Amino acid sequence: RRQHSGTAADARSDEKQVLKSLKNASQAGDRKAARRSLQRWLQLQGASDASVLEFAAAANDRALAESIYELDADGFRPASKPGWDGKAFWTLFQAWRGTREKQKPGQAASITDLYAKENRQA
């Protein structure tokens, strides 16, 4: 594994790698790898506890949230039972990211704000 000096370019490179892992895991239906990659992506965004359920609740996208809840619940389902749709998740996640990136810099709160106490729903 290569070591990073902590530059913005390194952070973008790390994010690209994690997103590639998330895409590959999602499209392959590998829920464990997808969950790990999503947690890692959240950490790169500044979410220290990287709770995928908190992210789902705060993402303000019902379909994406439902897909993340399915991903989480799928860990308790027997492998022979159908469950989480990784391809659908990836499509929803990319659409959510695209919407977020199109917002003007002053408009969107940082992703870490999703985890701020004042932003949590009761």
Secondary structure, 3 states (H helix, E strand, C coil): CCCCCCCHHHHHHHHHHHHHHHHHHHHHCCHHHHHHHHHHHHHHCCCCCCCHHHHHHHCCCHHHHHHHHHHHHHCCCCCCCCCCCHHHHHHHHHHHHHHHHHCCCCCCCCHHHHHCHHHCCC
